[in-house]
Amino acid sequence: MDVSEAIARRVSVRAFRPDAVPGEAVAEILARAAQAPSGGNLQPWRVYGLAGEPLAEFKALVAANPFGEEPEYDVYPPNLWEPFRSRRFQNGEDLYATIGIPREDRPARLRQLAKNGDFFGAPVGLFFCLDRGLGPPQWADLGMFMQNVMLLAVERGLDTCPQEYWARYPKTVAAFLGLPDDHMLFAGMALGYCEASHPINGLKASRDAFEVWGELRGFA
């Protein structure tokens, strides 16, 4: 599998099989992902992986606190503007349409959202953290590390779902992991084997054409 194939195949999976993922496979993916670039080679990432009983214990804590906590940062800017508002709206409509949940059924939509707290049934939960004194450039570096993780997972026949949902649980995550006070949670990620028969995994989020967002100058 080449890089182009891995990029094309990667999707955010929201229903996983319970099959266990070997710890050595997870460790290898994370180690290889650390080849991601970072400004000044700061390597700002700090990663925790949960599986088995620790994962079950953590999910029980989350289930006991369904409303979460005050987020450490806004996942989306307030009063999102165009074209971003329409893109987010359409993505949500497309997602819920795959599982037959209409816009007016708010309780069903909230139940689906809450499945983030179960890592969508994935056998592995990952948390990506960094020193809270670092800035937006290092957040971008961490994002490139996460992209490497997702593509390396595809190469191994695994699937993922990156989850900024966990920004809603900064205290719970930090306490469970024993995260140092000077570090913060950035995002989580579900990792495992896709439940291919589940309709929600049939969603392939749309992308605008290159002409909408790209421009080349000076090329023959």
SERO-4910 file (N, C-alpha, C, O; in steps of 0.05 Angstrom, whole numbers):
BEGIN
 pado doro    nc1    nc2    nc3   cac1   cac2   cac3    cc1    cc2    cc3    oc1    oc2    oc3
  Met    A     17    -24      0      0      0      0     18     25      0     35     28     17
  Asp    A     13     43    -19     29     68    -19     14     90     -4     -9     86      5
  Val    A     27    113     -1     16    134     15    -11    144      4    -30    149     19
  Ser    A    -12    147    -23    -37    156    -35    -60    137    -29    -83    147    -24
  Glu    A    -55    111    -29    -76     92    -23    -85     94      6   -109     92     12
  Ala    A    -66     98     24    -72    100     52    -89    125     58   -108    124     73
  Ile    A    -82    147     45    -97    172     48   -125    168     38   -144    177     51
  Ala    A   -128    156     15   -155    152      3   -172    133     20   -196    137     21
  Arg    A   -160    113     32   -175     94     48   -182    103     75   -202     94     87
  Arg    A   -167    122     87   -172    130    114   -198    145    116   -204    164    101
  Val    A   -215    136    135   -239    150    142   -242    149    172   -228    134    186
  Ser    A   -259    166    183   -265    166    212   -286    144    217   -309    148    211
  Val    A   -277    122    229   -295     99    234   -309    104    261   -297    111    281
  Arg    A   -335     99    260   -351    103    285   -366     78    294   -385     80    309
  Ala    A   -356     55    285   -366     29    295   -344      9    291   -335      4    268
  Phe    A   -334     -2    313   -311    -21    311   -319    -48    321   -338    -52    336
  Arg    A   -304    -68    311   -306    -95    321   -291    -96    348   -273    -80    353
  Pro    A   -298   -115    366   -285   -116    392   -258   -130    391   -244   -132    412
  Asp    A   -249   -140    368   -224   -155    367   -201   -139    378   -197   -116    372
  Ala    A   -185   -152    395   -162   -139    408   -141   -132    387   -137   -146    368
  Val    A   -127   -110    393   -104   -102    377    -78   -107    394    -77    -97    416
  Pro    A    -59   -122    383    -35   -128    399    -20   -103    408    -18    -84    392
  Gly    A    -11   -103    432      4    -79    442     28    -73    426     35    -49    423
  Glu    A     42    -93    416     66    -88    400     60    -74    374     76    -58    364
  Ala    A     36    -79    363     27    -65    339     22    -35    344     30    -18    329
  Val    A      9    -30    367      4     -2    375     30     13    380     34     35    371
  Ala    A     48      0    394     74     12    400     90     18    375    102     39    373
  Glu    A     89      0    356    104      4    331     92     27    315    107     44    304
  Ile    A     65     29    314     52     51    300     61     78    312     68     96    297
  Leu    A     60     79    338     66    105    352     96    112    348    102    135    343
  Ala    A    113     92    349    142     97    346    148    107    318    164    126    314
  Arg    A    135     95    298    140    104    270    127    131    265    138    147    249
  Ala    A    105    136    278     91    162    274    109    185    284    106    208    275
  Ala    A    127    179    302    145    200    313    165    211    293    181    229    299
  Gln    A    165    200    268    180    212    247    167    237    236    177    250    218
  Ala    A    144    245    247    130    269    239    148    293    243    164    294    262
  Pro    A    146    313    226    162    337    229    152    354    253    128    354    259
  Ser    A    171    368    266    163    387    286    183    410    286    207    405    284
  Gly    A    174    434    288    191    457    288    213    455    309    207    451    332
  Gly    A    238    459    301    260    457    319    264    429    331    278    425    350
  Asn    A    251    409    319    251    381    329    243    380    358    254    364    373
  Leu    A    223    396    365    213    396    393    199    370    401    199    363    425
  Gln    A    188    356    381    174    331    387    154    335    410    158    323    432
  Pro    A    134    351    407    118    360    430     98    338    440     85    342    461
  Trp    A     96    316    426     75    296    433     81    280    458    104    273    463
  Arg    A     60    275    473     61    256    495     36    239    491     14    250    490
  Val    A     38    213    490     16    195    482     11    173    502     30    162    513
  Tyr    A    -14    168    508    -22    147    526    -42    128    511    -59    138    497
  Gly    A    -38    102    514    -56     83    502    -69     66    523    -56     56    541
  Leu    A    -95     62    520   -111     45    539   -124     22    524   -133     25    502
  Ala    A   -124     -1    537   -138    -24    526   -146    -42    550   -137    -36    573
  Gly    A   -162    -62    545   -169    -81    566   -182    -68    590   -199    -51    588
  Glu    A   -173    -77    614   -186    -68    639   -182    -38    644   -201    -25    652
  Pro    A   -158    -26    639   -156      3    642   -175     18    625   -186     38    634
  Leu    A   -179      9    600   -198     23    583   -226     20    593   -242     40    593
  Ala    A   -233     -3    603   -260     -7    614   -265     11    639   -286     22    642
  Glu    A   -244     13    656   -246     30    680   -250     59    672   -266     74    683
  Phe    A   -235     68    652   -238     96    643   -265    101    631   -278    122    637
  Lys    A   -275     83    615   -302     87    602   -324     88    623   -344    102    620
  Ala    A   -320     73    645   -340     74    666   -341    101    679   -362    111    687
  Leu    A   -318    114    683   -317    141    694   -332    161    676   -347    178    686
  Val    A   -327    158    650   -340    176    631   -370    172    631   -386    191    630
  Ala    A   -379    147    632   -408    141    632   -421    152    656   -445    159    655
  Ala    A   -407    155    679   -418    166    703   -420    196    702   -432    208    720
  Asn    A   -408    208    682   -408    238    680   -415    245    651   -398    256    637
  Pro    A   -439    240    643   -446    243    614   -446    272    604   -445    277    580
  Phe    A   -446    291    622   -446    319    614   -418    331    611   -415    354    602
  Gly    A   -398    317    620   -371    326    617   -364    349    635   -377    353    656
  Glu    A   -343    364    628   -332    385    644   -328    410    626   -334    409    602
  Glu    A   -319    431    638   -313    455    623   -289    449    604   -267    442    614
  Pro    A   -292    452    578   -270    446    560   -247    464    564   -250    487    572
  Glu    A   -223    454    559   -199    471    561   -195    489    537   -182    510    539
  Tyr    A   -208    482    515   -207    499    491   -232    494    475   -245    474    478
  Asp    A   -238    514    457   -261    511    439   -253    494    415   -234    501    401
  Val    A   -267    472    410   -262    456    387   -268    471    362   -253    469    342
  Tyr    A   -290    487    362   -297    504    339   -299    533    349   -307    537    372
  Pro    A   -293    552    332   -297    580    340   -327    585    345   -344    573    331
  Pro    A   -334    603    363   -362    610    367   -373    624    342   -358    638    328
  Asn    A   -399    620    337   -412    633    315   -397    628    289   -390    646    274
  Leu    A   -393    602    283   -379    594    259   -390    607    234   -415    608    231
  Trp    A   -373    616    216   -382    631    192   -378    614    167   -368    591    169
  Glu    A   -387    625    145   -385    610    119   -357    612    108   -343    632    112
  Pro    A   -348    591     94   -362    566     86   -361    544    107   -372    523    103
  Phe    A   -348    550    130   -343    530    150   -369    520    163   -372    496    169
  Arg    A   -388    539    168   -413    531    180   -428    511    163   -438    491    173
  Ser    A   -430    516    137   -444    498    120   -431    471    117   -444    451    116
  Arg    A   -404    471    117   -390    446    115   -395    429    140   -400    405    138
  Arg    A   -394    441    163   -399    426    188   -428    417    189   -433    394    197
  Phe    A   -447    434    182   -475    426    181   -480    402    163   -493    383    171
  Gln    A   -469    404    139   -474    382    120   -461    356    129   -473    335    125
  Asn    A   -438    358    141   -425    334    151   -442    320    172   -445    296    172
  Gly    A   -454    336    190   -471    325    210   -496    312    198   -504    290    206
  Glu    A   -508    326    178   -532    315    165   -525    288    151   -540    269    153
  Asp    A   -503    288    138   -495    263    123   -489    240    143   -497    217    138
  Leu    A   -477    247    165   -470    226    185   -496    214    197   -499    189    197
  Tyr    A   -514    231    206   -538    220    219   -557    207    199   -572    189    206
  Ala    A   -555    215    174   -572    202    153   -564    173    150   -581    156    143
  Thr    A   -539    166    154   -530    138    150   -543    119    170   -546     96    164
  Ile    A   -551    130    193   -564    113    214   -593    121    219   -604    113    239
  Gly    A   -604    137    200   -633    142    201   -642    160    224   -664    156    235
  Ile    A   -625    179    233   -633    197    254   -639    224    243   -621    238    233
  Pro    A   -664    233    243   -671    259    232   -662    282    250   -657    278    274
  Arg    A   -660    306    239   -650    329    254   -668    334    279   -657    343    299
  Glu    A   -694    330    277   -711    336    299   -709    316    322   -720    321    344
  Asp    A   -696    294    318   -693    274    340   -668    279    355   -648    265    353
  Arg    A   -669    300    372   -646    309    387   -636    288    407   -612    284    409
  Pro    A   -654    274    421   -644    253    440   -628    231    426   -608    222    436
  Ala    A   -637    223    402   -622    202    388   -595    213    379   -575    198    379
  Arg    A   -594    238    371   -568    250    363   -549    251    386   -525    247    384
  Leu    A   -559    258    410   -543    260    433   -533    232    441   -510    229    451
  Arg    A   -550    212    438   -541    184    444   -518    176    426   -499    162    434
  Gln    A   -520    184    400   -499    177    382   -473    192    389   -451    181    388
  Leu    A   -476    217    396   -453    233    404   -439    220    428   -414    220    430
  Ala    A   -455    210    447   -444    198    471   -428    173    466   -412    165    482
  Lys    A   -431    161    442   -416    137    435   -386    144    432   -369    126    433
  Asn    A   -380    170    430   -351    178    431   -339    168    457   -316    160    457
  Gly    A   -354    170    479   -344    162    505   -338    133    508   -324    125    526
  Asp    A   -348    117    489   -342     88    488   -321     82    467   -316     59    461
  Phe    A   -309    103    456   -290    101    433   -303     85    411   -290     70    396
  Phe    A   -330     87    408   -345     74    387   -341     43    387   -342     30    366
  Gly    A   -335     33    411   -331      4    413   -303     -5    406   -298    -30    405
  Ala    A   -285     13    400   -257      5    393   -243     -7    417   -249      0    440
  Pro    A   -225    -26    412   -211    -39    434   -187    -23    445   -175    -30    465
  Val    A   -180     -1    431   -158     16    439   -167     45    439   -179     55    420
  Gly    A   -160     59    461   -164     88    462   -137    102    466   -121     94    483
  Leu    A   -132    122    449   -107    137    451   -112    165    459   -133    177    452
  Phe    A    -94    176    475    -96    204    483    -70    219    475    -48    209    481
  Phe    A    -73    242    463    -51    258    453    -49    283    470    -69    299    470
  Cys    A    -27    287    483    -24    310    501      2    325    494     19    315    479
  Leu    A      4    349    506     28    364    502     31    384    525     11    390    539
  Asp    A     55    395    528     60    416    549     42    440    543     41    450    521
  Arg    A     28    448    564      9    470    560     22    497    554      9    516    546
  Gly    A     48    499    559     62    523    552     68    527    523     76    548    514
  Leu    A     65    505    507     71    507    479     48    521    464     26    523    475
  Gly    A     53    529    439     33    545    425     22    532    400     27    509    395
  Pro    A      7    547    385     -6    536    361     13    522    341      4    502    330
  Pro    A     37    531    337     55    516    320     60    487    329     61    469    313
  Gln    A     62    484    356     66    457    366     40    440    366     42    416    363
  Trp    A     17    453    367     -8    439    363     -9    428    335    -19    406    331
  Ala    A      1    444    316      1    434    288     20    411    285     14    392    271
  Asp    A     43    412    299     62    389    299     49    364    310     52    342    298
  Leu    A     33    367    331     19    344    343     -1    333    323     -5    309    321
  Gly    A    -14    351    308    -34    342    288    -20    326    266    -32    306    256
  Met    A      4    333    258     19    317    238     26    290    249     25    270    235
  Phe    A     33    289    275     39    263    288     14    246    287     16    222    280
  Met    A     -9    257    293    -34    242    293    -41    232    265    -51    209    262
  Gln    A    -36    248    245    -41    240    218    -23    215    211    -32    197    198
  Asn    A      1    216    219     19    193    215      7    168    228      7    146    216
  Val    A     -3    171    253    -15    148    266    -38    137    250    -40    112    247
  Met    A    -55    154    240    -78    145    225    -70    130    199    -82    110    192
  Leu    A    -50    141    185    -42    128    160    -27    102    165    -30     83    150
  Leu    A    -11    101    186      3     76    193    -17     55    202    -12     31    197
  Ala    A    -38     63    215    -59     44    222    -72     32    198    -76      8    197
  Val    A    -78     48    178    -89     38    153    -71     18    140    -80     -3    131
  Glu    A    -45     24    140    -25      5    128    -26    -22    141    -21    -42    128
  Arg    A    -33    -23    167    -34    -48    182    -62    -61    182    -66    -81    196
  Gly    A    -80    -50    166   -107    -61    165   -125    -52    188   -146    -64    193
  Leu    A   -117    -31    202   -132    -20    224   -146      6    216   -141     16    194
  Asp    A   -164     15    233   -178     40    227   -179     57    252   -173     48    274
  Thr    A   -185     83    249   -184    102    271   -207    122    269   -221    124    249
  Cys    A   -211    136    291   -228    159    291   -216    180    310   -216    176    334
  Pro    A   -205    202    299   -195    223    316   -218    236    331   -239    240    319
  Gln    A   -213    243    357   -236    252    373   -228    277    390   -215    274    411
  Glu    A   -236    300    380   -233    324    397   -255    325    418   -256    343    435
  Tyr    A   -273    306    417   -294    302    437   -282    302    465   -294    312    484
  Trp    A   -258    291    468   -246    289    494   -238    315    506   -231    317    530
  Ala    A   -239    337    491   -235    364    502   -257    370    523   -253    388    540
  Arg    A   -279    354    523   -300    358    542   -294    345    569   -308    349    589
  Tyr    A   -272    329    570   -265    315    595   -236    319    603   -222    300    609
  Pro    A   -227    344    604   -198    348    610   -190    339    638   -169    327    641
  Lys    A   -207    343    657   -200    336    685   -201    305    689   -184    294    701
  Thr    A   -222    293    677   -225    264    680   -201    249    667   -190    231    679
  Val    A   -194    258    643   -172    245    629   -145    250    644   -130    231    648
  Ala    A   -141    275    652   -115    281    666   -112    265    691    -91    255    697
  Ala    A   -134    263    707   -133    249    732   -128    219    728   -112    207    742
  Phe    A   -142    208    708   -139    179    703   -111    172    693   -100    152    702
  Leu    A   -100    188    676    -74    183    664    -51    191    683    -29    182    679
  Gly    A    -57    207    703    -35    218    719    -19    239    703      5    240    706
  Leu    A    -33    254    686    -20    273    669     -7    295    686    -20    306    704
  Pro    A     18    302    681     31    323    696     15    349    694      3    355    673
  Asp    A     16    365    715      1    390    715      8    409    692     -8    425    684
  Asp    A     33    407    683     41    426    662     35    415    634     43    427    614
  His    A     20    393    632     11    382    607    -19    383    604    -34    383    624
  Met    A    -29    385    579    -57    386    574    -65    365    553    -48    356    537
  Leu    A    -89    357    554   -100    338    534   -107    354    509   -119    375    510
  Phe    A    -99    344    486   -106    356    460   -129    341    447   -149    354    440
  Ala    A   -127    315    444   -148    300    431   -144    270    438   -124    262    449
  Gly    A   -165    255    431   -163    226    434   -166    213    406   -169    227    386
  Met    A   -165    187    406   -168    172    381   -176    143    387   -164    130    403
  Ala    A   -197    134    373   -205    106    374   -189     91    353   -184    101    331
  Leu    A   -180     67    361   -164     51    343   -173     22    344   -176     11    366
  Gly    A   -177     10    321   -185    -18    321   -192    -27    293   -183    -16    273
  Tyr    A   -209    -47    291   -217    -59    266   -246    -50    259   -264    -52    275
  Cys    A   -249    -39    236   -275    -28    227   -296    -50    226   -291    -72    216
  Glu    A   -320    -43    236   -344    -60    232   -356    -53    205   -372    -35    203
  Ala    A   -347    -67    184   -353    -58    157   -383    -59    151   -392    -44    133
  Ser    A   -398    -76    165   -426    -78    159   -443    -56    171   -467    -53    164
  His    A   -432    -40    188   -447    -19    201   -451      4    182   -432     14    170
  Pro    A   -476     14    178   -481     35    158   -466     61    163   -460     75    144
  Ile    A   -460     67    188   -447     92    194   -419     93    182   -408    115    176
  Asn    A   -407     70    177   -380     69    166   -381     71    135   -360     70    123
  Gly    A   -405     74    124   -406     78     95   -402    108     88   -401    115     65
  Leu    A   -401    125    109   -398    154    103   -369    160     95   -350    153    108
  Lys    A   -367    174     72   -342    185     63   -346    215     61   -359    224     42
  Ala    A   -335    230     80   -340    258     81   -331    272     55   -310    265     44
  Ser    A   -348    290     45   -342    304     20   -318    323     23   -312    332     45
  Arg    A   -306    329      0   -284    348     -1   -289    367    -24   -297    359    -46
  Asp    A   -284    393    -19   -287    412    -41   -266    407    -62   -244    396    -56
  Ala    A   -272    415    -86   -253    413   -108   -228    431   -103   -230    451    -89
  Phe    A   -206    423   -114   -181    438   -111   -185    468   -118   -174    485   -105
  Glu    A   -201    473   -138   -205    501   -147   -218    519   -126   -215    543   -127
  Val    A   -232    507   -107   -245    522    -86   -225    534    -67   -228    556    -57
  Trp    A   -204    519    -61   -186    527    -40   -156    529    -48   -140    537    -32
  Gly    A   -150    521    -73   -122    521    -81   -117    540   -105   -135    545   -121
  Glu    A    -92    549   -106    -84    567   -128    -55    562   -134    -38    562   -115
  Leu    A    -48    558   -159    -20    554   -167    -12    577   -184    -27    586   -202
  Arg    A     12    587   -180     22    610   -196     50    603   -206     66    591   -192
  Gly    A     56    611   -230     83    609   -242     89    581   -253    112    576   -260
  Phe    A     70    564   -255     74    537   -266     69    537   -296     52    551   -306
  Ala    A     84    520   -310     80    518   -339     54    504   -345     46    500   -368
***
